[in-house]
Amino acid sequence: MEKRSFFNKHLFLSLLLLCCFLSSSSSSDLEALLNFKSAADSTGKLSSWNSTTDPCKWTGVSCVGNRVTRLVLENLELTGSIASLASLTELRVLSLKRNRFSGSVPDISNLTALKLLFLSENQFSGEFPASVTSLTRLYRLDLSFNNFSGEIPPTLTHLTHLLTLRLETNRFSGQIPDISLSDLQDFNVSDNNLVGRIPNSLSEFPSSVFGQNPSLCGAPLVKCNEPTKPGQPDRATASPLNNPETIPSSPTSVHTAKDGDKSSTARISTLALVAIILGDVIILSLVSLLLYCCFWRQYAANRKKPSKVLEGEKIVYSSSPYPTAAQNSGNNQQQQGGERGRMVFFEGTRRFELEDLLRASAEMLGKGGFGTAYKAVLDDGNEVAVKRLKDAVNVTGKKEFEQQMEVLGRLRHSNLVSLKAYYFAREEKLLVCEYMPNGSLFWLLHGNRGPGRTPLDWTTRLKIAAAAARGVAFIHNSCKTLKLTHGDIKSTNVLLDGTGNARVSDFGLSIFAPSQTTAKSNGYRAPELLDGRKPTQKSDVYSFGVLLLEILTGKCPNLVETGHSGGAMDLPRWVQSVVREEWTAEVFDLELMRYKDIEEEMVGLLQIAMACTAATADHRPKMGHVVKMIEEIRGGGSETSPCNDGINSAAESSPCLSEDTCGGTTSQ
């Protein structure tokens, strides 16, 4: 009995010590904030800060797990030192802009989680805070409009994630170090006392970011004067105008010793000059004639055949895809094979002949799982996109193909790429669609990642996500008798029209996909499809969730490097692993860190994406609900469209799709 009592007391004390240990970190944050208030708040602006209330509800304070992670105190006339804040070891955002802090910045090397540091428009002085260069998680650093002096340290190169470095309007001196930061996007050192050559690594920034530093030179400013090499005479003293002993190099002044030689000298000089001029004229004439002949031959050759640029990508069709079969009248099966295909147009589409399509100049847009897409320019200047379906596409018969095309061709929505026409023959199947001139979401997210890239801003990403969601929701709700699916949602199938409006393409073709194609994992595919089953609306939701993660992270969905022993995993699993460690901000694209006050919107979209990518299909929301949630983040209701979206119910009254069409098709 005594042993049990002793054991219970021992367990109680252990739990008490554990609770004390867990709460000690939050109490240290409370103590640090109160010390900061007593030292800095001489005007009483932080009246909500008192020991009787929850510090996570104080003005400017945000917490995660009872630890202070965000401190934003701007334009509050705070003064003194910020040394007490150095113990907020979980702090990720610190903004003290537009206050009256003075003195040097204390050692803040303990703030290892810090990502955003804004100390601009204060009265800080002293040298560049050395402890800042150890904060390797920093994305933004703004020390502008202070009184810092001394040199800019080259150790800033250690901040490999840095997107913003603002040091303008201080008293920094010396040379700009060669800061090689590949992600740096926002940089400014203007209005300082900097001297010397601008490093090549920073020369791509505009001249304004180096202004008001009179002794700076090099691109993009004026060219630096090259130092004179030892033993090389100065140009000024080497000039014939400054040295009367220098003998001119003119041929007319070579022989001046004897008067008798003057006429012969003049004659020789004149003849030499004429010979030089004639030689130049002859050489130029020969070169011009040679170039003319070469270019004329090339021009004449180009007139006889199509442009070589497009020749390799020309769409080669035959109005009778199997002419040899048509010539053999003895075989009935071959005669059926030789039956000529025809172009079938949908309502509202301008008609043209197949031959017009064959004559059109064409360039390849890309290859996908169902075939190759081309841009074709017709004789009248109209542009269309033509998808040439692969031979591997599993079409069992002409009737099945035509029935599916009838359904897809009548889907009309502002966020869908409309099908204009199709062509069916035994060895040739073509789909003619609207041409989208502004490329795909894939290119906007991943294309041209080098210098000169224009990042895709957050507002545009959110707009594209909402538009694509509306397009997919319309497909899902377009017909009661059929549960239509997209079947291949990915960033290359989200295209932008001439006005920047996002449209979903390549929908409904998965019905023709061979089983081995369907079973193939490509990063977007739902787990339940890996055994070869056909896509469903729930698997579409999963694919759309991966698309949202791609928009948020800027990463391709197939394999993401984890950084642990060189391993990799798919995008949804990687995001889940990061979020579990409570480092949610780590998942977002670095290009989004430049935008302010969007954290809540990004986290909101991340939550939608994670719900869509739930491992169990029944746990995923419907696309209509996804549309509503995204629109709530954007701050408005669903946008109306000419073809009633039917987001909450099947669009039985939609003018874009009649029940007759639905009833005449086969189920997917």
Steps between C-alpha positions, in 0.01 A plus 500: 500500500783736591678408177188587296465830684864578436457407133195726462680792661799443275274491190321819609829684547622380159185627329526828687861545389400415142222760503739756644751417227239534224372831635844644567552590135173694481569674834840609371324656197263682737790632707686614187196691369435672835868601525480639148186698584653658810810604305343615173142615558538844653178629339269217616413373152517139619220533755368149430829349613455396864573188702133420564407431136611247241811641324395329177208748488712809553532768233740388228566155651424166331570154641524138396483242779521772771830626357531847351568463127407842364555849640384795288526837678509774237464877532450499879773749604688227688849590624805353671646155444359175363744275690227320698345369178807285435356228728191444282663196343194392296453843341454478123385853416634816667390839367583821691474743211440874547591528871780686682732221610863604528842357574648187351299187426566241776609142443195323355675181389263299723209585268584208274140464376480862383389541137394864472692783671386862446685772698467784248425866576652508851817654644718191532872568474831318514634245257297246307357258764734201465259257668252547215727311260455183708120497450506262205119473474456869418296585191472877553743743663419873509739735687430805284463860623721470809848620597702182450863551400808295413526241226240257370624154605571237231356237738154601374563228243415251776135613482426274204120541522510880493246663268516859634804703611422867563789714632425837339531836678764410756871590529656176378844543346760294317435272206192290434597136565444238234171368640408194298136433592311323223152576643558871573220703342469824698834682556588863580818670630430853374582815701809371683875569474594194299795499260659285233371258241153342519536117509385310194260299716300821566541673164158383373314722746394847375725803548254658748593247771861628492420872472642777721827315547725738300804270500329184370565387144442206271183357353227621518673835580782667307793286395794493738827657381760231432820551703812583296739207469863549620726627220202600281501875416196701592274571206513871560878521494526257208289718274682659203334828585679511836841387372668719232780244460258241366531435128162493319413178322354669193660380171538862384747578776733201469762670278550863595881524490545604136290738299568299187311202632175688566336430164590130498381465859166658417467285189576178687261591778219574255550174311506302824180666616321427172616135508372455854160646411466288186601187690239567767228556240585176315506293820169645621340435161613136499378442855165665426455290185582181689254579780232594249537170317485297821195677639319498165546126466368446853204732440412325173519161669273618784242622252475152349437315827338570837690672779770272643407609849154352465581227249601251765181559697259511204183302556496231234154361443332328211145578391477125444720355774530161333520552121648160432195333650267702281682380188446134582137443406529123535506504879179619668668558837765717335232695319335582832839610631537738209181688585579869515473673839327835541528811713217535752440851634314612810246777523643850476821390328603642163523220245810418298611207290750237607721616215512846661641337810752302297626816328530696826842579636545326832733487796508245778374621839577189700457127547266347757363167608234500228692647208684798357354851489570749221418861431358532148454831316234476231511691172262765634726565801291314759700304756388165639658228712500151349559190711607196304403200712751222545453163335510352853177682594248226567206579269297185440283647229385805310162517677654502847741775396229714344272463804773620736589789270135607490501530880832683518419726206190639668679596822525878487641697794725802542756283681508213250686479169217439251512213253427641153509191278635147465610266226478121517650240272653162568858625509446868581307669781516878544348741750478869409479739798533866585858624495622646831776756426638555852635153568444272796511526878797260491708748303400792724606307810809318379616660175799736472618466860822684417581874494233719348213275610175673592363316807133402508347724767262377770188676371541338158563156651185525709300621200622206288419252780144635527446495123629145462280386790193650332585323175539159665185552711302576185618176340400302808153653516413527131283193470287296742509176306878504464758569764742672265864520605800687373739211560829683436519815716850650502669836455569444129123462447419838659541754220462879482306677227573842350357685800687292759191297594586142602332215313512125552585287196521130401196402705307176449769320298590257779218271384726408208815450707656150488511325836879525523479879456233535766699294745813706453584727795580855395486700823143622448334160500289397800621195697192292413579522126836326524338160445373602154149618588335777299503859635206621709386841619669431835829423324459830311476676837826336608674613179366851549637500856845414364460787254431738791812373679697566182368858493594550868842336502627571150618136489427237238277229647688185402791481745608757758848484652466463877858592584535189717752254353405612150152350530194617310122469530193621316374852563199424729710278731778759515255778593341284768840417651598868516166610649523229767823659619317835536719667238208583275672806350773274360264355239427828321676609182791738570362731230192559719704625796531844338129569550371631830188410697416187298598239759142430605386460140786262421429292811130493407573371149745248648225362723270460197777320309565261789129420528488426125800267521361287784607137454140377535277607212189545717681755716558736206261792440294541185627743238205732558605537864861555394387790280315659792798469732740656250260786431474565874879541512478743209239698692194452279239256376524282195520693179209464265549368151290491181453127553360460851773309684263265676751475784256383764283281283496339159451750224179354362385840377835606361471631144843353430410135537164336440371180659462357149873510459558341839253224435659407172840420638667209663602508860857552601 
